[in-house]
Amino acid sequence: ANQIGSFIEYWGFKNVHGRIWAHLFLSPDPLDAGDLIDRVGISKALVSMSIADLMEYEVVLLAGKSPRGTQLYAANPRVTDVIM
């Protein structure tokens, strides 16, 4: 995830955007903000702002609600669409 973060900076995103995307892309199930806070090791505020940025570019999509009622996120599976 750290290497993806470094790579994605080339495309104009922040390192944290790449790290969050990598965790979502590699996860077999959608993740919520709490999962991302734990996995990426960043604050709730930074997760929230980063998810909003990634959703604006449709890199990350809403994926329903967890059993706890939290919003779930997933990486856009259409990677070529994201790159375009």
C-alpha positions in Angstrom: 0.0 0.0 0.0 2.9 2.4 0.7 4.4 1.8 -2.7 1.0 2.4 -4.4 0.8 5.6 -2.4 4.2 6.7 -3.7 3.2 5.7 -7.3 -0.1 7.5 -7.3 1.5 10.8 -6.4 2.7 10.8 -10.0 -0.9 11.1 -11.1 -1.5 14.2 -8.9 -3.1 12.4 -6.0 -1.8 12.4 -2.5 0.2 9.5 -1.0 -2.7 8.7 1.4 -5.1 8.5 -1.6 -3.0 5.6 -3.0 -2.7 3.9 0.3 -6.5 4.0 0.9 -7.2 2.8 -2.7 -4.7 -0.1 -2.3 -6.4 -1.3 0.8 -9.9 -1.1 -0.8 -8.7 -2.7 -4.0 -7.0 -5.6 -2.3 -9.7 -6.2 0.3 -12.1 -9.1 -0.6 -14.9 -7.1 1.1 -15.8 -3.4 1.2 -14.4 -1.5 4.1 -15.7 1.3 6.3 -13.9 4.3 7.7 -13.0 2.5 10.9 -11.3 -0.3 8.9 -9.3 2.2 6.9 -8.3 4.1 10.1 -6.9 0.9 11.5 -5.3 -0.4 8.3 -3.8 2.8 7.0 -3.0 4.3 10.4 -4.5 7.7 9.8 -7.1 9.9 11.5 -10.8 9.8 11.0 -10.7 13.3 9.5 -8.0 12.4 7.0 -9.9 9.2 6.0 -13.1 11.3 5.5 -11.4 14.0 3.4 -9.5 11.4 1.3 -12.6 9.2 0.6 -14.4 12.3 -0.5 -11.6 13.2 -2.9 -11.4 9.6 -4.3 -15.2 9.5 -4.7 -15.2 12.7 -6.7 -12.9 11.0 -9.3 -15.0 7.8 -9.0 -11.9 5.9 -7.9 -13.8 4.8 -4.8 -17.5 3.9 -4.8 -20.2 3.5 -2.1 -20.8 -0.2 -1.4 -23.7 -0.2 1.0 -23.9 -0.4 4.8 -22.2 -2.6 7.2 -24.2 -4.6 9.8 -23.2 -1.8 12.3 -24.8 0.7 9.9 -21.5 2.3 8.8 -21.0 3.3 5.2 -18.9 0.8 3.2 -16.5 1.7 0.4 -14.9 -0.3 -2.4 -12.4 0.5 -5.1 -14.0 1.0 -8.5 -13.5 -2.3 -10.3 -13.3 -0.7 -13.7 -9.6 0.3 -13.4 -9.3 1.3 -17.0 -12.3 3.8 -16.6 -10.5 5.2 -13.6 -7.3 5.7 -15.5 -9.1 7.4 -18.4 
